Amino acid sequence: PDNFRSPYKAASIIEFWRCWHTTLSKFLRDYLYIPLGGNRKGPVRRHINLLVTMLLGGIWHGAGWQFFIWGGAHGLLLVGNHWWRAISPWRIPVVVARFITLSCVMLAWIFFRAEDMGVACHIFGGLLNLPAAWSVDWPGVFDAVVDVSTAANPATAVVLPLALAALALALAAPGSRLIGERLSPLLRGLFSGVLLFLVLKALTERPDRAFLYFNF
């Protein structure tokens, strides 16, 4: 199935879940959200159903608290997205909306990929320069973000512009599905063969790295 539709280009969490892992999204919708009542019983009930669906979707991935929080975070983001659409008379510019959406998704992935809550909290502490609980060193965060001096880290002056250029190219370029549709059958087969070879090569070189979904 057409399972991923450039989800990281989404301009909202609602759009993200329409493009991300569509078979999982349809499963959650058809077997959890709709049986709970969907959006048929008013906005408050819809928001509760969304939150419950995403919490259960998080638990489906694993029994750890990090999966529960990941699902709850996406549930709250979806509720907030629907609430904003209902009350806001204006739309956020697409570039800003994409940045906000991608940032929220990336931060939520920390919980999903962390081994446990201790690791997740440690990562967030490192990101925010947390010297103590609930105390964020905002000047330290700002300095860490804007510090591109070659004296502090010579590689940063090269890596940061390249990373920003790669991000801009990824957002502006068409998705892999659209590119594939434009190729001739011969080129599509050649590219598929090369990609399959690279995947198999990566798997054989690192047999210790198990496929993530084997854990679920």
N, C-alpha and C positions, 0 to 999 in steps of 0.2 A: 504493500500500500504506500501511497504518498504520505509518509509519516511526519516529515519535517518540512516546513514551508518558510524557510528563512526566519525563524522565530526571534533571533536576536536583532532583527530590524524592526520589531514591533514597536509601535508608539504608545502602547498601553498594555497593562497586564491582561485585560480581556483579549486583546489581539494576540498577545503572546500565547495564551492557552488555546487559541484557535489555530495556531501554527505549530505549537510544540507537541510532539508525540501525540499526533491526532488520534491514534487508536486508543491510547490511554485516556485522552480527554473524552472521547465518545463513550468509553466504558464507564467512566465516572459519571457522565451525564445521564446515560441510559439506565444504569443500574443503581445509582445512588441519588443523584440530584432530582431527576424526574419522579421516582417513587416517593421521595420525601415531600413532594408537592411542587417542586420547581419554582416557577414564578407565577403560579396560578392563584396564590393566596395573599397577594399584596407584597409591597416592598420589604417590610420587616421580616416576614416569613421567608422571602427569597434570600435575604441576606443571611438569615440563620441557616437555611439550606445550603447556601454556598460555603459557609464556614464549616459546617458539619461534613460536607462532601470532601473538602480539601483536607480537613483533619484526618478523615478516614483514609484518604488517598495517601497522606503522609505515613500513617501507620502501616498501610499495605507494603510500603517499601522496607519497613523494619520496625522492631519494637522499641528502639531507643528513643529517648526524649528528643534527640536532634531531629529525627524524622517527624515527630509530632509538631515540633516548633516550625520546621520547614513547611509542613502542610498548613499550619495555622497562620504563618506569615503570608503565604499566598492567598489563603482565604480572606484575611483582613485586607490585603491589597485589592482583591477582586471586589470586596464590599465597598472599599473606599473609591474604587474606580467607578462603580455603578452609582454611588452616592454623588460623586463629583459630576458625572454626566447628567444627573437628575436636577441638580441645583445650579450648575454653572451656566451663565449666559454666554460665555466665550470659551474658545478652545485654546489649549496650550500649543505654541508653535511646534511643528513636527520634530525639529532638531532637538529642542528642549525635552519634549515628551519621550523621544527615543533615549536620550541620556538618562532621564529619571527612571524609565522602565528598565534599561540595561543595568543600571546601578542597583536597583532593588533586586533584580533577578540574581546578579552576581553575589550580593551580600547574602541572599537566602541560600545560595549554593554552598556557602561555608558550613551551614548546619547539615546539609545533605551529605557532604563529602567528609565531614569530620568523623573520626572514630568514635567519639563520645562528646558529651557536653563540655567536659573539661578542655578538650582540644579546641572546640569551637570558641569557648570563652577566651582561651589563650590567643587564638588568631585575632579575634576582635580586639583584645587588649593590645596586641601588637599594632593593629591598624590604627587605633585611636590613641596610642601612647598612654594607655591607662596606668597611672601610678598607683591608683587605689580604686576600689569599687565605686561606681557612679561618678567618678571624677575624670573628666576628659581634658587632656592637655591640648586645647585647640591651637595655641601658638605652635606647639610641637608638631601637630598634624599639618598645619599650614606650611611650616618650614620643610617638613618631609616631602610635601607635594611639590613645592616650588623650587626646591634646592636642586638646580641643574648645573651648578658650578663645576667646571672641570677639575678644580683643585680638590673638591670633596670627593668626586667620583668621575673620573674622565670618561668612563663608558656611558654615563647618563646622557652626556651631551650628544651622543650618537644614537643611543638606543631609544630615547624618548621621542625625538622627531620621527624616527622610523616607525615606532609603534603607533604614533598618531596618524602618520600617513597610511599605514596598513589598515587602521580602523576606518579612516575616511574612505579608502578604496573598498573595503568590505561592505560598508553601508551604501555606497553609491553603485557598486557593481550589481548586476542581476544575480539571482540565486542560481545554485548549481542545477536545479530542476529546469529552469528556463534556458540555461546554457545548453543543457543536454537536449532539449527539444529542438534547438536550432542546429544541432550537429547532424551530419548524415549518419545513417546506420553504421557505416564502416568506421568513422571516427569515434562514434559512441562506443562501439565494441572495443576499439583500440584503447581508449581512455579507461574503460571498465576493466580491461585486462591488466593495464598498468597499475590501477588502484588496487585490484585484487592481489597482485604480486606484492605491492608495498605492504598491504595489510598482513598477508601471510608471512612476509619477511619480518615484520615487527613482532608478530606473535611467536615466531620460532626463536628470535633473538632474546626475548624476555619471557620465557615460559613461566616465570614466577608471578607474572602480572595476570591475575585472573580477570575475566570479563566482569564488569561491575554488576550486571544483572544476574550473574550466577549466584549472587548472595541473596537474592530475593525469592 
